[in-house]
Amino acid sequence: MAWHIASLIVRCRPDHEAAVAARLNALQLTEVRGAQHGRIVVIAEGASEYELAQRFDAIRATPDVMTTDLVHHEIDTDDSEAAHAQHAP
């Protein structure tokens, strides 16, 4: 089974940062990892690209969000987990 993980930078006005971060943290499988000067680092996870795309739409539709930029997208598979386990100390 594949699992999709993406990181994003969400921009808002600095005076809305705390409220936007709280709204983003309330989204399922979405976590705010840091915020400063109206830039919010977000990690989103999902079982498919479609699920992530729906979450990106929800993030963009969040009140006071100005822009959303995808920084990284990774697909983690069961095969890669097994390979990591073989090389773990």
C-alpha positions in Angstrom: 0.0 0.0 0.0 1.3 3.5 -0.8 1.1 6.4 1.5 1.5 10.0 0.2 3.2 12.7 2.2 3.5 16.3 1.1 4.9 19.5 2.6 3.5 22.9 1.7 4.1 26.5 2.5 0.9 28.3 3.2 1.0 32.1 3.1 -1.4 34.5 4.9 -1.2 38.0 6.4 0.9 37.8 9.6 -1.9 39.1 11.7 -4.0 36.1 10.7 -1.2 33.5 11.2 -2.4 32.0 14.5 -6.0 31.6 13.3 -5.0 30.1 10.0 -2.6 27.7 11.7 -5.4 26.6 14.0 -7.8 26.0 11.1 -5.1 24.0 9.2 -4.4 21.9 12.3 -8.1 21.0 12.5 -8.0 19.4 9.0 -7.7 15.6 9.1 -4.2 14.3 8.5 -2.8 17.8 8.3 -0.2 19.2 10.7 1.3 22.7 11.1 5.0 22.2 11.7 6.0 25.9 12.1 4.9 29.4 11.3 6.6 32.8 11.1 5.9 36.1 9.3 2.7 34.8 7.6 4.4 31.7 6.3 3.1 28.4 7.6 4.8 25.0 7.0 2.3 22.2 6.7 2.6 18.5 6.4 -0.3 16.7 4.7 -0.7 12.9 4.4 -3.1 10.6 2.5 -3.7 7.3 0.9 -3.7 8.6 -2.6 -2.9 11.6 -4.8 -6.6 12.3 -5.1 -7.0 12.5 -1.3 -4.0 14.9 -1.1 -5.5 17.0 -3.9 -8.8 17.3 -2.0 -6.8 18.4 1.1 -4.9 21.0 -0.9 -8.2 22.4 -2.1 -9.5 22.5 1.5 -6.3 24.3 2.5 -6.6 26.8 -0.3 -10.3 27.4 0.7 -9.4 28.1 4.3 -10.3 31.7 5.3 -7.4 34.1 5.1 -5.1 31.8 3.1 -3.5 33.8 0.3 -1.3 31.2 -1.4 -0.4 27.5 -1.1 2.8 26.1 -2.6 3.7 22.5 -2.8 7.3 22.0 -1.6 7.7 18.2 -1.6 5.6 15.1 -2.4 6.8 11.6 -1.5 5.2 8.3 -2.0 6.0 5.7 0.7 5.3 2.1 -0.2 5.3 -1.1 1.8 8.4 -2.1 -0.3 10.3 1.0 0.8 9.4 0.3 4.5 10.8 -3.2 4.2 14.0 -1.9 2.5 14.4 0.7 5.3 13.9 -2.0 8.0 16.6 -4.2 6.4 19.2 -1.4 6.6 18.2 -0.2 10.1 20.8 -0.6 12.8 
